[in-house]
Amino acid sequence: MAKLANVGVTSRECKNNTERMIRKFIKKVKKERIIEEVRNRKRYKKPSVAKKEKRIRAQRLRLKEERKQQRMQQKRNRNN
């Protein structure tokens, strides 16, 4: 079952700046993947297709993290 995401932004944490509140709210919604979930639920997707997409997404994320680690390592090696 999907997790329940209760996303909210208070005016106090953004010092009454409405533009900052909107940006912060959008960032939280993206982090919780709420929009993506709504798009996915619009149409039925076979479980096998959903599993395949999830596996591909995880693989891309893993590769991205590996590249990031390699860049950090190269940067450290250059500084030493």
N, CA, C and O atoms as a printed pandas DataFrame, in Angstrom:
     atom_number atom_name residue_name chain_id  residue_number  x_coord  y_coord  z_coord
0              1         N          MET        A               1    0.833   -1.176    0.000
1              2        CA          MET        A               1    0.000    0.000    0.000
2              3         C          MET        A               1    0.883    1.247    0.000
3              4         O          MET        A               1    1.956    1.263    0.604
4              5         N          ALA        A               2    0.422    2.271   -0.675
5              6        CA          ALA        A               2    1.193    3.507   -0.797
6              7         C          ALA        A               2    1.220    4.254    0.530
7              8         O          ALA        A               2    0.288    4.195    1.332
8              9         N          LYS        A               3    2.323    4.955    0.721
9             10        CA          LYS        A               3    2.439    5.728    1.951
10            11         C          LYS        A               3    1.579    6.982    1.862
11            12         O          LYS        A               3    1.331    7.501    0.774
12            13         N          LEU        A               4    1.136    7.455    2.998
13            14        CA          LEU        A               4    0.310    8.639    3.058
14            15         C          LEU        A               4    1.213    9.841    3.228
15            16         O          LEU        A               4    1.908    9.960    4.238
16            17         N          ALA        A               5    1.210   10.739    2.248
17            18        CA          ALA        A               5    2.070   11.923    2.288
18            19         C          ALA        A               5    1.217   13.141    2.597
19            20         O          ALA        A               5    0.322   13.499    1.831
20            21         N          ASN        A               6    1.500   13.764    3.708
21            22        CA          ASN        A               6    0.788   14.973    4.094
22            23         C          ASN        A               6    1.778   16.123    3.966
23            24         O          ASN        A               6    2.543   16.404    4.888
24            25         N          VAL        A               7    1.755   16.784    2.813
25            26        CA          VAL        A               7    2.731   17.820    2.509
26            27         C          VAL        A               7    2.116   19.175    2.831
27            28         O          VAL        A               7    0.998   19.484    2.417
28            29         N          GLY        A               8    2.864   19.970    3.572
29            30        CA          GLY        A               8    2.399   21.311    3.890
30            31         C          GLY        A               8    3.560   22.236    4.177
31            32         O          GLY        A               8    4.634   21.800    4.592
32            33         N          VAL        A               9    3.333   23.515    3.954
33            34        CA          VAL        A               9    4.356   24.522    4.199
34            35         C          VAL        A               9    3.699   25.638    5.009
35            36         O          VAL        A               9    2.616   26.112    4.664
36            37         N          THR        A              10    4.353   26.048    6.074
37            38        CA          THR        A              10    3.804   27.123    6.900
38            39         C          THR        A              10    4.448   28.452    6.522
39            40         O          THR        A              10    5.565   28.495    6.008
40            41         N          SER        A              11    3.733   29.515    6.783
41            42        CA          SER        A              11    4.262   30.843    6.471
42            43         C          SER        A              11    5.418   31.195    7.394
43            44         O          SER        A              11    6.286   31.993    7.040
44            45         N          ARG        A              12    5.425   30.600    8.570
45            46        CA          ARG        A              12    6.501   30.884    9.526
46            47         C          ARG        A              12    7.843   30.365    9.025
47            48         O          ARG        A              12    8.860   31.046    9.157
48            49         N          GLU        A              13    7.852   29.151    8.446
49            50        CA          GLU        A              13    9.116   28.584    7.985
50            51         C          GLU        A              13    9.639   29.276    6.734
51            52         O          GLU        A              13   10.807   29.109    6.383
52            53         N          CYS        A              14    8.790   30.057    6.049
53            54        CA          CYS        A              14    9.215   30.798    4.862
54            55         C          CYS        A              14    9.206   32.298    5.093
55            56         O          CYS        A              14    9.343   33.070    4.145
56            57         N          LYS        A              15    9.050   32.714    6.321
57            58        CA          LYS        A              15    9.077   34.129    6.705
58            59         C          LYS        A              15    8.076   34.967    5.911
59            60         O          LYS        A              15    8.388   36.068    5.458
60            61         N          ASN        A              16    6.855   34.419    5.751
61            62        CA          ASN        A              16    5.741   35.090    5.073
62            63         C          ASN        A              16    6.028   35.450    3.620
63            64         O          ASN        A              16    5.371   36.332    3.067
64            65         N          ASN        A              17    6.980   34.798    3.001
65            66        CA          ASN        A              17    7.287   35.022    1.594
66            67         C          ASN        A              17    6.504   34.001    0.779
67            68         O          ASN        A              17    6.815   32.810    0.804
68            69         N          THR        A              18    5.479   34.469    0.049
69            70        CA          THR        A              18    4.591   33.546   -0.663
70            71         C          THR        A              18    5.310   32.811   -1.789
71            72         O          THR        A              18    5.051   31.628   -2.010
72            73         N          GLU        A              19    6.212   33.490   -2.508
73            74        CA          GLU        A              19    6.925   32.820   -3.597
74            75         C          GLU        A              19    7.795   31.692   -3.059
75            76         O          GLU        A              19    7.877   30.619   -3.658
76            77         N          ARG        A              20    8.442   31.942   -1.928
77            78        CA          ARG        A              20    9.279   30.919   -1.302
78            79         C          ARG        A              20    8.420   29.750   -0.833
79            80         O          ARG        A              20    8.830   28.593   -0.928
80            81         N          MET        A              21    7.214   30.059   -0.321
81            82        CA          MET        A              21    6.308   28.996    0.125
82            83         C          MET        A              21    5.920   28.101   -1.040
83            84         O          MET        A              21    5.909   26.877   -0.912
84            85         N          ILE        A              22    5.601   28.714   -2.180
85            86        CA          ILE        A              22    5.202   27.934   -3.352
86            87         C          ILE        A              22    6.343   27.050   -3.826
87            88         O          ILE        A              22    6.138   25.869   -4.109
88            89         N          ARG        A              23    7.560   27.617   -3.917
89            90        CA          ARG        A              23    8.715   26.831   -4.348
90            91         C          ARG        A              23    8.989   25.673   -3.398
91            92         O          ARG        A              23    9.293   24.561   -3.829
92            93         N          LYS        A              24    8.878   25.944   -2.100
93            94        CA          LYS        A              24    9.138   24.911   -1.097
94            95         C          LYS        A              24    8.083   23.800   -1.188
95            96         O          LYS        A              24    8.403   22.617   -1.065
96            97         N          PHE        A              25    6.814   24.200   -1.406
97            98        CA          PHE        A              25    5.741   23.227   -1.544
98            99         C          PHE        A              25    5.963   22.352   -2.768
99           100         O          PHE        A              25    5.831   21.131   -2.687
100          101         N          ILE        A              26    6.301   22.961   -3.902
101          102        CA          ILE        A              26    6.538   22.199   -5.134
102          103         C          ILE        A              26    7.687   21.221   -4.936
103          104         O          ILE        A              26    7.618   20.078   -5.387
104          105         N          LYS        A              27    8.744   21.668   -4.262
105          106        CA          LYS        A              27    9.893   20.810   -4.010
106          107         C          LYS        A              27    9.501   19.604   -3.154
107          108         O          LYS        A              27    9.935   18.484   -3.421
108          109         N          LYS        A              28    8.676   19.837   -2.119
109          110        CA          LYS        A              28    8.242   18.736   -1.253
110          111         C          LYS        A              28    7.365   17.750   -2.016
111          112         O          LYS        A              28    7.484   16.538   -1.837
112          113         N          VAL        A              29    6.479   18.277   -2.871
113          114        CA          VAL        A              29    5.594   17.415   -3.657
114          115         C          VAL        A              29    6.417   16.547   -4.608
115          116         O          VAL        A              29    6.139   15.359   -4.765
116          117         N          LYS        A              30    7.430   17.141   -5.242
117          118        CA          LYS        A              30    8.281   16.365   -6.149
118          119         C          LYS        A              30    9.043   15.293   -5.387
119          120         O          LYS        A              30    9.191   14.170   -5.868
120          121         N          LYS        A              31    9.529   15.639   -4.193
121          122        CA          LYS        A              31   10.290   14.681   -3.402
122          123         C          LYS        A              31    9.424   13.490   -2.999
123          124         O          LYS        A              31    9.896   12.353   -2.978
124          125         N          GLU        A              32    8.166   13.749   -2.682
125          126        CA          GLU        A              32    7.248   12.681   -2.289
126          127         C          GLU        A              32    6.680   11.932   -3.494
127          128         O          GLU        A              32    5.998   10.920   -3.333
128          129         N          ARG        A              33    6.960   12.429   -4.700
129          130        CA          ARG        A              33    6.494   11.823   -5.951
130          131         C          ARG        A              33    4.977   11.731   -6.037
131          132         O          ARG        A              33    4.436   10.733   -6.516
132          133         N          ILE        A              34    4.306   12.749   -5.584
133          134        CA          ILE        A              34    2.848   12.761   -5.586
134          135         C          ILE        A              34    2.307   12.894   -7.007
135          136         O          ILE        A              34    1.398   12.160   -7.395
136          137         N          ILE        A              35    2.858   13.820   -7.784
137          138        CA          ILE        A              35    2.397   14.033   -9.154
138          139         C          ILE        A              35    2.615   12.773   -9.987
139          140         O          ILE        A              35    1.750   12.376  -10.767
140          141         N          GLU        A              36    3.775   12.150   -9.814
141          142        CA          GLU        A              36    4.075   10.922  -10.555
142          143         C          GLU        A              36    3.066    9.824  -10.204
143          144         O          GLU        A              36    2.624    9.082  -11.081
144          145         N          GLU        A              37    2.709    9.725   -8.945
145          146        CA          GLU        A              37    1.740    8.716   -8.505
146          147         C          GLU        A              37    0.373    8.958   -9.142
147          148         O          GLU        A              37   -0.293    8.011   -9.563
148          149         N          VAL        A              38   -0.040   10.204   -9.213
149          150        CA          VAL        A              38   -1.332   10.536   -9.825
150          151         C          VAL        A              38   -1.317   10.155  -11.300
151          152         O          VAL        A              38   -2.277    9.569  -11.801
152          153         N          ARG        A              39   -0.234   10.485  -11.997
153          154        CA          ARG        A              39   -0.131   10.141  -13.419
154          155         C          ARG        A              39   -0.163    8.629  -13.622
155          156         O          ARG        A              39   -0.791    8.140  -14.560
156          157         N          ASN        A              40    0.507    7.897  -12.752
157          158        CA          ASN        A              40    0.532    6.438  -12.881
158          159         C          ASN        A              40   -0.832    5.818  -12.631
159          160         O          ASN        A              40   -1.159    4.786  -13.217
160          161         N          ARG        A              41   -1.623    6.425  -11.779
161          162        CA          ARG        A              41   -2.923    5.853  -11.439
162          163         C          ARG        A              41   -4.018    6.226  -12.427
163          164         O          ARG        A              41   -5.136    5.724  -12.316
164          165         N          LYS        A              42   -3.728    7.088  -13.384
165          166        CA          LYS        A              42   -4.742    7.480  -14.359
166          167         C          LYS        A              42   -5.212    6.289  -15.180
167          168         O          LYS        A              42   -6.403    6.140  -15.450
168          169         N          ARG        A              43   -4.273    5.448  -15.570
169          170        CA          ARG        A              43   -4.601    4.280  -16.387
170          171         C          ARG        A              43   -4.029    3.030  -15.729
171          172         O          ARG        A              43   -3.025    3.085  -15.019
172          173         N          TYR        A              44   -4.681    1.919  -15.977
173          174        CA          TYR        A              44   -4.226    0.660  -15.415
174          175         C          TYR        A              44   -2.937    0.232  -16.086
175          176         O          TYR        A              44   -2.784    0.345  -17.303
176          177         N          LYS        A              45   -2.021   -0.257  -15.286
177          178        CA          LYS        A              45   -0.751   -0.764  -15.796
178          179         C          LYS        A              45   -0.582   -2.180  -15.272
179          180         O          LYS        A              45   -0.715   -2.435  -14.075
180          181         N          LYS        A              46   -0.290   -3.085  -16.174
181          182        CA          LYS        A              46   -0.104   -4.466  -15.772
182          183         C          LYS        A              46    1.026   -4.561  -14.754
183          184         O          LYS        A              46    2.020   -3.843  -14.865
184          185         N          PRO        A              47    0.884   -5.440  -13.764
185          186        CA          PRO        A              47    1.918   -5.579  -12.734
186          187         C          PRO        A              47    3.300   -5.880  -13.304
187          188         O          PRO        A              47    4.301   -5.395  -12.776
188          189         N          SER        A              48    3.369   -6.666  -14.364
189          190        CA          SER        A              48    4.669   -6.990  -14.952
190          191         C          SER        A              48    5.313   -5.743  -15.551
191          192         O          SER        A              48    6.528   -5.570  -15.452
192          193         N          VAL        A              49    4.525   -4.882  -16.166
193          194        CA          VAL        A              49    5.042   -3.655  -16.755
194          195         C          VAL        A              49    5.500   -2.702  -15.653
195          196         O          VAL        A              49    6.552   -2.073  -15.762
196          197         N          ALA        A              50    4.704   -2.603  -14.599
197          198        CA          ALA        A              50    5.064   -1.729  -13.480
198          199         C          ALA        A              50    6.361   -2.187  -12.831
199          200         O          ALA        A              50    7.213   -1.369  -12.484
200          201         N          LYS        A              51    6.508   -3.504  -12.669
201          202        CA          LYS        A              51    7.723   -4.061  -12.070
202          203         C          LYS        A              51    8.940   -3.785  -12.949
203          204         O          LYS        A              51   10.015   -3.452  -12.450
204          205         N          LYS        A              52    8.759   -3.927  -14.256
205          206        CA          LYS        A              52    9.857   -3.686  -15.194
206          207         C          LYS        A              52   10.285   -2.221  -15.145
207          208         O          LYS        A              52   11.480   -1.926  -15.121
208          209         N          GLU        A              53    9.322   -1.303  -15.129
209          210        CA          GLU        A              53    9.635    0.123  -15.061
210          211         C          GLU        A              53   10.335    0.470  -13.753
211          212         O          GLU        A              53   11.260    1.281  -13.730
212          213         N          LYS        A              54    9.890   -0.146  -12.675
213          214        CA          LYS        A              54   10.511    0.102  -11.370
214          215         C          LYS        A              54   11.958   -0.381  -11.359
215          216         O          LYS        A              54   12.839    0.283  -10.811
216          217         N          ARG        A              55   12.197   -1.550  -11.972
217          218        CA          ARG        A              55   13.547   -2.098  -12.038
218          219         C          ARG        A              55   14.456   -1.193  -12.870
219          220         O          ARG        A              55   15.601   -0.943  -12.493
220          221         N          ILE        A              56   13.944   -0.704  -14.000
221          222        CA          ILE        A              56   14.724    0.187  -14.864
222          223         C          ILE        A              56   15.031    1.499  -14.145
223          224         O          ILE        A              56   16.150    2.005  -14.232
224          225         N          ARG        A              57   14.045    2.053  -13.436
225          226        CA          ARG        A              57   14.243    3.297  -12.690
226          227         C          ARG        A              57   15.308    3.120  -11.608
227          228         O          ARG        A              57   16.149    3.997  -11.408
228          229         N          ALA        A              58   15.271    1.984  -10.912
229          230        CA          ALA        A              58   16.254    1.707   -9.865
230          231         C          ALA        A              58   17.652    1.558  -10.463
231          232         O          ALA        A              58   18.635    2.014   -9.879
232          233         N          GLN        A              59   17.733    0.922  -11.622
233          234        CA          GLN        A              59   19.031    0.737  -12.280
234          235         C          GLN        A              59   19.615    2.080  -12.692
235          236         O          GLN        A              59   20.810    2.315  -12.515
236          237         N          ARG        A              60   18.778    2.972  -13.245
237          238        CA          ARG        A              60   19.246    4.302  -13.628
238          239         C          ARG        A              60   19.750    5.072  -12.426
239          240         O          ARG        A              60   20.788    5.731  -12.485
240          241         N          LEU        A              61   19.005    4.984  -11.334
241          242        CA          LEU        A              61   19.401    5.680  -10.105
242          243         C          LEU        A              61   20.731    5.148   -9.597
243          244         O          LEU        A              61   21.594    5.921   -9.183
244          245         N          ARG        A              62   20.900    3.828   -9.627
245          246        CA          ARG        A              62   22.139    3.209   -9.184
246          247         C          ARG        A              62   23.322    3.680  -10.027
247          248         O          ARG        A              62   24.382    4.009   -9.493
248          249         N          LEU        A              63   23.135    3.710  -11.346
249          250        CA          LEU        A              63   24.195    4.166  -12.240
250          251         C          LEU        A              63   24.532    5.636  -11.987
251          252         O          LEU        A              63   25.698    6.030  -12.019
252          253         N          LYS        A              64   23.515    6.426  -11.742
253          254        CA          LYS        A              64   23.719    7.843  -11.465
254          255         C          LYS        A              64   24.543    8.027  -10.192
255          256         O          LYS        A              64   25.456    8.852  -10.150
256          257         N          GLU        A              65   24.218    7.258   -9.160
257          258        CA          GLU        A              65   24.961    7.335   -7.907
258          259         C          GLU        A              65   26.407    6.871   -8.083
259          260         O          GLU        A              65   27.326    7.452   -7.506
260          261         N          GLU        A              66   26.604    5.812   -8.889
261          262        CA          GLU        A              66   27.962    5.327   -9.142
262          263         C          GLU        A              66   28.794    6.387   -9.860
263          264         O          GLU        A              66   29.955    6.605   -9.514
264          265         N          ARG        A              67   28.202    7.047  -10.863
265          266        CA          ARG        A              67   28.910    8.106  -11.573
266          267         C          ARG        A              67   29.248    9.257  -10.642
267          268         O          ARG        A              67   30.324    9.848  -10.734
268          269         N          LYS        A              68   28.331    9.568   -9.754
269          270        CA          LYS        A              68   28.556   10.647   -8.793
270          271         C          LYS        A              68   29.721   10.290   -7.872
271          272         O          LYS        A              68   30.570   11.137   -7.593
272          273         N          GLN        A              69   29.768    9.047   -7.400
273          274        CA          GLN        A              69   30.855    8.596   -6.542
274          275         C          GLN        A              69   32.188    8.646   -7.287
275          276         O          GLN        A              69   33.205    9.045   -6.719
276          277         N          GLN        A              70   32.185    8.243   -8.553
277          278        CA          GLN        A              70   33.410    8.275   -9.348
278          279         C          GLN        A              70   33.918    9.700   -9.528
279          280         O          GLN        A              70   35.119    9.952   -9.425
280          281         N          ARG        A              71   33.003   10.634   -9.797
281          282        CA          ARG        A              71   33.403   12.033   -9.937
282          283         C          ARG        A              71   33.991   12.575   -8.648
283          284         O          ARG        A              71   34.989   13.296   -8.668
284          285         N          MET        A              72   33.372   12.227   -7.524
285          286        CA          MET        A              72   33.883   12.676   -6.223
286          287         C          MET        A              72   35.276   12.106   -5.975
287          288         O          MET        A              72   36.154   12.804   -5.469
288          289         N          GLN        A              73   35.476   10.839   -6.331
289          290        CA          GLN        A              73   36.777   10.194   -6.149
290          291         C          GLN        A              73   37.842   10.861   -7.023
291          292         O          GLN        A              73   38.962   11.097   -6.572
292          293         N          GLN        A              74   37.489   11.159   -8.264
293          294        CA          GLN        A              74   38.426   11.833   -9.156
294          295         C          GLN        A              74   38.767   13.225   -8.632
295          296         O          GLN        A              74   39.917   13.659   -8.703
296          297         N          LYS        A              75   37.779   13.907   -8.118
297          298        CA          LYS        A              75   38.000   15.241   -7.572
298          299         C          LYS        A              75   38.945   15.182   -6.366
299          300         O          LYS        A              75   39.832   16.024   -6.223
300          301         N          ARG        A              76   38.746   14.181   -5.502
301          302        CA          ARG        A              76   39.617   14.003   -4.348
302          303         C          ARG        A              76   41.050   13.696   -4.792
303          304         O          ARG        A              76   42.006   14.219   -4.219
304          305         N          ASN        A              77   41.195   12.851   -5.809
305          306        CA          ASN        A              77   42.523   12.479   -6.308
306          307         C          ASN        A              77   43.254   13.677   -6.912
307          308         O          ASN        A              77   44.473   13.790   -6.786
308          309         N          ARG        A              78   42.514   14.564   -7.564
309          310        CA          ARG        A              78   43.131   15.756   -8.141
310          311         C          ARG        A              78   43.619   16.711   -7.064
311          312         O          ARG        A              78   44.654   17.360   -7.221
312          313         N          ASN        A              79   42.877   16.796   -5.975
313          314        CA          ASN        A              79   43.228   17.727   -4.889
314          315         C          ASN        A              79   44.429   17.251   -4.101
315          316         O          ASN        A              79   45.139   18.070   -3.516
316          317         N          ASN        A              80   44.676   15.973   -4.068
317          318        CA          ASN        A              80   45.803   15.432   -3.290
318          319         C          ASN        A              80   47.084   15.451   -4.035
319          320         O          ASN        A              80   48.112   15.027   -3.506
